[in-house]
Structure formats: structure tokens, C-alpha cells
Amino acid sequence: MNNRGFSAVFENMNPGTIITVVTFSGDNIGPAQFVTFDPSTGLVTLKEFSSVTPSDSVVVLLLADRIESIKFG
């Protein structure tokens, strides 16, 4: 990935893809729906669903270079 972290993955990811990410600080985010990636800022936008009420969701913005791992599905 040429030292670009997960940026190349997000640049090619289809909106609506369900993922779970782990950040370098150890936070688990997801399962969440991928919304968009801005390559100029490195910001990833996800829509995380509530485990209590599936109709409730939270928009999450995070930096692609602060992600440690991505799980698909």
C-alpha cells in the first residue's frame, strides 16, 4: 500500500460495505456501513448501527491512518 495505510482500501471501497474497524487506541467501531472517504483529508465516514435499536445510527468520522485493522462483513 506504499505507506498509505488503509487509504487505498477506502478509495476503492463501495459505499454501503459493512465493516468493523479497530483504531490504534483500541476502540472497536462497527459493524458500520462505509459512507465515504475523502483522500485529501484522509477522513472516513461510517454509519454505525445501534445494537439496541437497529434503526438508530451514529455517524462516525475517523482518520484512515489511525486505523489498525478492518474486518469485512
Secondary structure, 3 states (H helix, E strand, C coil): CCCCCCHHHHHCCCCCCEEEEEECCCCEEEEEEEEEEECCCCEEEEEEECCCCCCCEEEEEEEHHHEEEEEEC
